[in-house]
Amino acid sequence: MLPWKRVIRPLAAFLLAAVAVTAPAASGAQAAAAPSSGWNDFTCKPSAAHPRPVVLVHGTFGNSVDNWLGLAPYLKNRGYCVFSLDYGQLPGVPFFHGLGLVEKSAEQLDAYVDRVRAATGAAKVDVVGHSQGGMMPRYYLKFLGGAAEVNALIGIAPSNHGTTLSGLTALLPYFPGAEDLLGTATPALADQIAGSAFLTKLNAGGDTVPGVRYTVIATKYDQVVTPYRSAFLTGPNVRNVVLQDLCAVDLSEHLAIGLLDRIAFHEVANALDPARAKRTTCASVFS
């Protein structure tokens, strides 16, 4: 008999992720303006204290506004020029983004970073991504020349080595046609299955590229990127962090760590400016 409780719970969490990240959703034009937040302001000029713009990369089913209602203002209020893009759109699918082929999404990120650099005059940016948004930029760094344009990549619960969705994807071979449908309807999900052709290519020859600093912030309660340590990277200039090592009582799972966890946000700020880093603890929620 199939372990239905083990299957249904991660599936429900995954569907909840789709709803929570996108409701209420905003259009691309609204995302570009983001008037209440002050981010995506292409007149922003980086300061001497924070000389690199920050580009935020949403996760699967996310978009450039809803995924960053917590972190974008947090960074903007600390003096950063902050930008976010929509990527991985599918025809006829509004609001739910990050669904297209990850390679094509990386090309969109490449073009967007060029736009940010041209507007701000910055030679390099720092990239912060949640879930797929923490993994996809690595393709840009490795294959599209991004290493020359990015100083640091900070992944929040990134799907760096794929996921089993707590074992859910292991059931796909038992349902004829399901995996093909998954790849056709939502290519990004198929790309993020552990062992996919895309991830095999991405991770071949090592996880990192020279000249870029990497930080991974993971939560042991992640129910989407499973096992949670599959988010970690190996290589030079890598720092892997477990949220609960910073604050043992933090119960954030895959969504909360990216959407609203100020302890994770504090650690993002540390990774952006390591020279001025302050120890992250449970009290960082108030900072």
N, C-alpha and C positions, 0 to 999 in steps of 0.2 A: 504493500500500500504506500502511496506517495505521502511524504511528510507535509500535508497541506498547510499546517500552521506555519511551517518554516518557509513555505512558498508564498502564502498570501500576505504575511506581514511585510516582507521586503517589497512585494509588488505594491501593496497599499502605500507604503512609504514613498515608493518611486512615483506613483500617481499623485500623491500629495505634493511631492516636489514640483510636479508640473503645474499644479493649480496654484500653490502658494507663491511660486516665483513669478507668476504671470498675472495675478489678479490683485488690484486692477492694473491693466497693462496700458502702455502708452505707445503712440505711433512713433515712427522714426523721426518725424519732424519735431514732435514733442521732446524726444530724447535729445535732439541736437540743441534744443533751447535750454531744457532743464532749469526754468527761471527761478524756481523756489530754492534751488540748491546752490547755484553759482558754479556748477561744474559744466563742462563742455563749453567753456567760454574761450573762443579762439582768439580773443584779444589778450588773454592772460599771458604775462611774461614772467618766466621763472625768476625767483629772487636769488641773491647770492647764497642765502641759507639753504634753499632748496632749488638747485640749478636745473634739475631734470623734471620734465612733466611726468605725471603718472598716468598710464593708460590702463583702464580697468576692463577686463575681459570676462563677460558673463558665462554662466554654465549652460548645459543642455536644458532646453525648454525655457531659458531665461531671456532677458532682453536688457538693453543698455540703461534702462531706468530702474526697473523693479529690483534687479539684483543688487543695486548699489545705493538704495535709499538710506542705508546706514553708513557704509564705509566712505562713500564719496563726500558727504558733508563733513565727516570726521577728519578726512585728510585736507579738504578745502579749508576748514577752520584752523588747520595747523600750517597754513601758508603754502600749500602745494597747488600748482596748476593741475587740474584733474580732468581727465577725458574718458569717455566710454563709448564703445561702438556696438552696433548690432551686426551679427555675422551669422552665417549658416542658415539663411532664410530659405524656405521652400515655397514654391509657387502656390498661391491660394491659402497659405497658412499664416494668418496674422498673429502678431504678438509672441508666438512660440518660436524662438529662434535657437541657433546652435544645433540644428537638425541635419544640415547638409554634410557632404563629405568633408572630413576634417582637413584634408589637404587644401581644398578650395577655401575653407574658412581661414586657413593660415595665409593664403594670398590676400584675403580681405584685410586681415590684420596688418600685413606688410604695407598695403596701400594706405591704411589709416595712420599708421605710425609715420609714414612719409608726410602725410598731411599735417599731423601734429608738429613734427619737427620743422616743417616749413613755416607754420604759423608762429611758433614760439621762438624759432632761431636756435633751438637746442640741438646739439650734436647727437645726443643719446636720450632715451627715455628709460623709465623704469616701468615694468609691466607687473600688474597684480591680477591674478585670475582665480576664479572659483570653479571647482569641479573640472569639466572639460576645458574651461578657460584657463586653468593652471597647467594643463597638459598641451593643448593645441599650440601655444606659442613656441614650444620646443621644436616643432616642425619648422616654423619660421626662422628660429635661431640656427637650426642645423642645415636646412636645405635652401633657404631663401635669402641668405645674407643678413639675417637679423642680428647676428653676433656683433656686427659692426655698428649697430644702431641701438642696442639695448645694454644697459649697465647691469641691471638686476632683474631676475624673474622670481616673483613670490607666488607660490601656489597655495591656495587654501583648499584643503581636501581635494587635491588634483587626482585625476585618473591616469597617473603616469604609466602604470603597468597594466591598465585595464581593470576590469571588475567582473566578478561573477554575480553581482547583485545578490549576494548572500546565497549563491547556489542556483538562483533562478535560471540563469542562462544555460546551466548544465542540462536543463530539461528540454532545450530547443531541439536536439536531435530526435526526441521522442514524438515530435509533432511535425510531420512532413510538411515542408513548405514554409514553416514559421520563420526559419532563419533567412530564407530568401526574401520573404515579405518584409522582415525587419530591415534588411539591407536596402530594399527598394524604397520603402516608405520613409524610413528615418536612418539614412546612412551613418550618421554620427553615432547612433547607438551601436550599430554593428561594428564600427571602427573601434569602439571602446570595450568590446568584449575581450577579456584576457586571451592572448594568443592570436588575435586577429592579424591579418596581413599588414594592416596599417601600423599597429603597435610593434610588430616584429621589425618592420623597416625603421620606425622611429628610434627604437632602442638598440638596434644593431650597432656595434662598435662603441658603445658607451652612452650613458645617459646625458652627458653634459658636453658643452663646447667651450674652448678656452676663451677667457676674457669676460665671462658673464658670472655674476654671483647668483647662487640659487638658494632659496629658502622654501621649505615645505612645512606647512602648518597642518597637522592632521588631528583628528579626534578619534579616540578609541570607540566612540559610540556611532561611528559612521555606518549607516545601513545601506548606503548606495555604493561607495567605493569600498569593496570588500575583497580580501581582508584589508583593514585600514592601513597597514604598513606597506601595502602595494603602492601607496602614494609616494613613498620615499624614493629619493634619488641617491645614486652612488657616483662619486667622482670628486675632483678638486672643486674648491669653493662652494661646497654644499653644506647647508645646515638643515637638518631634519628635526622638527619639533613636534612633540605630542602635547596637545592643549592641556591635558590633565596633569602633565609634569609641571606646568606653570601654575595651575589652580586645580587641585584634586577634586573639588566639588563642582567643577564646570561640567554640565550634562549636555552640552551642545552636540547635536548630531550633524548630518551632512548639510542640511539647510541652514540651521541656526548659526553655525560657525562662520558662514559667509554673509548672512543677511543681517545679523544683529549682535553678534558676540563681541563686546568691546574689549575683552581680554585678547581675543584673536586680533582685533583691530590694533591694539597697543603693540602686539608683536609685529604686525605689518609695519607700523611706524618705525619700530626699531630696525627692521630689515631695510627700510628705505634710507635710514640715516644712522648707520651703526656707530658712527663717531659720537653721536649724542644719545645712544641707547640707554634706556633706564630699565631696570629689572622689571619683568612682567610677573605680577602676582594676582591673586584674587582681588586685591584692592585696586588693580588697574581699571576695573569697571567704572571707577569714579573719576578717572583721569581724562 
